[in-house]
Amino acid sequence: MHPAFSVIFLTTLIGAGQGLFLAMVTGQIYATAGFLPAQESRFQAVGSLLALLLLVAGLAASFFHLGRPERAWRAAAMWRTSWLSREVIVLPIVMVLVFAYGAAHWLGWTRPLFQVGRSLPVDVTLLLALLGTLASLALFLCTAMIYAGVRFLQEWQTPLTVSNFILLGAASGFMLAAAYSAWVGNPLVTFFGTWAVILTLAGLASRMAHLSRNALITHRSTTQTAIGIRHAVVAQKTQGATGGSFNTREFFHGRSIQAIDRVRIVFLVLVFALPILLIGLAYVTGSSSLPILAFATQFFGLLAERWSFFAEARHPQNLYYQSVA
């Protein structure tokens, strides 16, 4: 498939935004349960604002992929059968809940409404955190199923696509939370950084399993099945046209196998190896800049990872358009 940069930025930005929100919620839950020191409401509010900005930026990026942006609202009409429509509906819900969560902290609505057990006071922010978490997980699912639900793209049709989106998005969000904590001098750098490393390692396991699976795929569609000839050796010499077309632009990336392999190596280093190394060095040196560098490195790596994800998919129509005369 042809990797559209608007979709690449959409998925990586909203993934980081959802992950950052989940990090803020996780920190609050740990603090409420007494496992971490209580944080200032301003810290939660600004973190939520940053998550909201990422979600808005991702939404804005998606408009560059639309032929008629003024008709974007119609994408929600097929919510009964389309994961894209469900994403279009759930994304604004997540944005509203993230905004409400941050606003509640900013306004100091932290007086307990009731208490669960003996040690868990529940206030407005905690209720919004629960709703926002459920909505964020639903958004991860909707975004991933847009691709995992495409049956004829065998590279995508696997539960590993869903786990990759969730784990990599959460990892980038927790890494951003560590960077944000380092920037403002908050002591939760170690907490968020440790979770970021755990999620990054889990994402590595999921992505490597995905790559291994895709390397062993036996495609249902071949040149032989495309043209109805069973001969063992069939080579296409021309696509029957002398120039490019919509099919060659939108369903094929136009890069060599060697280029795809290089991108794969780049994202494996930038998404997994370097951020973990930088966070480890930050623990040892006490540096406040290394967590920020770790997030920046991982995010750029995720752009390459998402490009590779789209480029990996072999659309069956390319059996007719492999080469230009």
SULTAMO-V469531 format. One record per helix or strand of 2 or more residues. SS is the DSSP state (hx for helix, st for strand). FROM is the first residue (numbers start at 1). TO is the last residue. Records with the same first field share a line. If there is no record, write none. Layout:
SS = FROM-TO ; FROM-TO
This chain:
hx = 5-32 ; 41-65 ; 69-78 ; 83-106 ; 124-148 ; 159-184 ; 189-215 ; 223-227 ; 246-250 ; 257-285 ; 290-312 ; 316-319
st = 114-116 ; 120-122
